[in-house]
Amino acid sequence: MNSISANLNIMIKASEKASKILIRDFGEIEKLQVSKKSQRDFVTNADLKIEKIIIEELEKARPNFSFISEERGQKKNKDIENIWIIDPIDGTTNFLHGIPHFAISIGLLSFNEIVSGLIFDPIKDEIFFAEKNKGAFLNNQRIKVSKKKNMNECLFAVGDNFKNEASFTYRKSGCAALDLAYVAAGRYDGYFQKKLNLWDIAAGLLLVKEAGGITNDINPNNLKNIKIIASNSNINQEFQKKVLNF
């Protein structure tokens, strides 16, 4: 593995610190024998708490960088060209229901380009990360997208309900960040979803590209209503044609 940058190291340390609280809170979810509102309040508070820890850790190391985060929105600091993009818990519905499939996602947008990305699944202890032109990794092991060429042999992740019956095999996991990470690692062969937010997918986009995959072009100035089509290069054109009908 190539040596990681100081910025990525900061991201890893921030996510690891936050993950300890996240794991503890996830354990508490299963004990909550209360109303749905109380559960949702608990998850909202967990989201805010995790986000606060991450931002505090990042600000300690890079006090001038700006932020875009799910709960707090945009915060412009002295350096408006370097922006942390944070989703403290991607997959909150899974988290709420005690399903162990959610992640911390942090991306670094530098001069309008995503240059570092990290997706941390604290339950499975899997850290997916990538830096521009340095490849993609899972727990320090290099990862690559799949090489499958036949759509019938592929497994895809989607986040939308299809109006028509899909002509490919797919799963809906409820966590966009991990869906993209799994495409980068070759676990899924492609991913499609509409109406996403930038913090859902910033880190995952870089992971897929650095793992040798293809994604549609994204304008990082658009924070919401983003459509993603990602896959390996062998099936990308066919996959795009199939999902355009939905």
N, C-alpha and C positions, 0 to 999 in steps of 0.2 A: 504494500500500500504506500502511496505517496504521502509525504508529510502533510498534515492538515494546516490550514491557515489559522492565525490567531483568532479571527472572527468565528470560524467554525468551532474552534475549541471553546470559545465563550458560549456559543449556542448549546453545545453538548453539556457543559457544566450547568447552565441555567435549566435545561430540561431535566437533567438528572436530579437537581435539587427539588424542582417542582414535582417530579414524579413520585417522590416519597410521600408527599401529602396526598397526591392523587390516588395512590394505591390505598392509603389509609381511608380516604373518603369513600372509595369504591367498596371497601369492606363494610363501611357503615350503611351503605345503601341497602344491602340485603337485610339489615336489622330493622329498617324503618317500617314499622307496622302502623302507618299513618295515612292520611288522605293523599290523594294525587297532588293536590296543591302543595302540601308540605314537602313531598318528594321533589317537586319541581323547584320549590324555593331552595331546597338543599343543593340541587344540582346547579342552579343559578349562582348560589353562593360559592360552590366549589369552582365553577368557571372563573368567577371574579378573583377568588383567592389564588388559583393557579396562575392566572394572567398577571396578577400583582407580583408574585414571586419571580416570574420570568422577566417582567419589565424591570424590576429592581435589580436583578442580576445583570441584565444587559446594560442598564444605565450605569451601573457601577464601573463597568469596563469601557463603555463607549457613551459617555454622558451627552455628547452632541448629536448622536444619531436620532433620527425621527422614528415614528411608530405608526403602523396601521394594525389595529387589533380588533378582534370580534366584539368585545364588550365595551372598550373605551373609544373605539373609532380612531380617527386620525389625530396625531399629535406632532406638530412641526417643531423641531428644535433648531439649533444653529445650523446643523448639517442637514439640509433638505434633499441632498443627492444620495444619501445612504439611509435606507429605511428598513427597519425590522418589520416583518409581516408575521403576525402571531395569531394562531388559533389554539387557545389553551386546552380545550377538549373537543376535538373533532370526533363526532359520533356520540353526541350528548344523549340522544334517545336510547342508544345501547347502554350507555352508562346508567341512565335513569332506571332501566329495567334489569340491571344486574348482569348484562351481557358483556363479557370481557373482550370487546372489540371496539377500541377507541384509541386515540393517539394525540400527542402534543405535536403541533406542526409549527416550525419557525423557518421563515425564508429571509434572505437579505437581498433587497433590491438596491443595486448600486448604479447610479446614472442610468436609470430606466431599464436595467437588465437584472434578472435574477442570477446572482453569482454564487450563492450558497443556499443549501436547503437541508433541513433535518426533519425527519418524522420518527417519533419515539413512541413505540408501543410498550408501555411500562409493565403490562401484565405478562406479556410474552418475553419481555426484556430484549426487544429487537430495536436497534437504532439504525435506521436507514439514513444515509447522508450522501451529499454530492456537492462538488464545487465545479464551477465552469472549467472545462477542459482537463479535468482531473479524474473523471470517471465517477461511478456510483458504487456505494458500498453498503453492506449489511454487517454490522458488528465487525468491521475491519476486513471483511472478505468481499472481493470484487463481485459485483452482480451484473447480469446482462439480461436484456429482454429475451423472450423466447424466439425460436427460429422457425416456428411452425408456418406452413404455407397453405394448408388446407383448412378452410373455415370450419368444416365439419368436425375437425379434431380439436378445435380451440374452445377455451372457456373464457367468457367475458364477464366483466363487472359492469352493471348499469345502475343508475340512480333514479330513473324515471319509469313511470308506468306507460307501457306501449299501448297505443290505440289499436294497433293491429298485432297479430301474433308474430313474434320475432322468429326469424329463420336461422337462429343460432342459439347455442347454449349459453345461458348467463346466470349470474347470481346477483342479488342485491344485499350488500353487507351493511349499509347504513353508515359508512365511514369513507368519505371521498379521499382523504389523505392516504389511508391504507390501501384503498383500491389502486391508486397511482403507484404507491410503493410496491404493491404486489405485481403490477405490470412491469415495473423496473426490474424486479427480481425473477421474472419469468413464471410466476405462479398463475397470474392471469395473462391472457394473450392480448387483451385490449380493454378499454374502459370508455364509456360514454355517459355523459350527464349534462343536463341543461340547468340554468338558473342557480349557478354556483357563485360563491363569493371568492374574492382573491385570496383571502386567508385560508380557505379550504384547500387551495390547489397550488399555491406559489411554490412550496418546497417540492411537491410531487411532480410538477412540470419539469423542473430541473433534473430530478432523479430519472425520469423516463428518458429524457434527451441524453443524459450522460451514460445511461445504460444501453444506448444504441437505438432507442425507440424514436417514434415520430409523434408529435402532437400538432394540433392546429395552432395557428398563431394567436397569441393572446396580447391584448393591450393592457399593460400593468396599471394604466391610469383608470381603467374601468374596474371599480371595486365589486360590482354586483352584476347579476344576470349574465354570467359567463357560461359559455358552452364549451365542453371539452370532448375531444375525440383523440384517444391515445392508443397506440398499438405498436407491434413490431413492424418493420418496413415491408415485410413480405405480404402482409394481408391488409395494409393500411387503406389502399384504394378501395378494395372490396368492402371492407368494414365501413368506410365512410358512406359508400353507396347504400348499404343496408340500413344504417341508422338515420340517414336523411329522410327516410319514409316515416319516421316516428316523431 
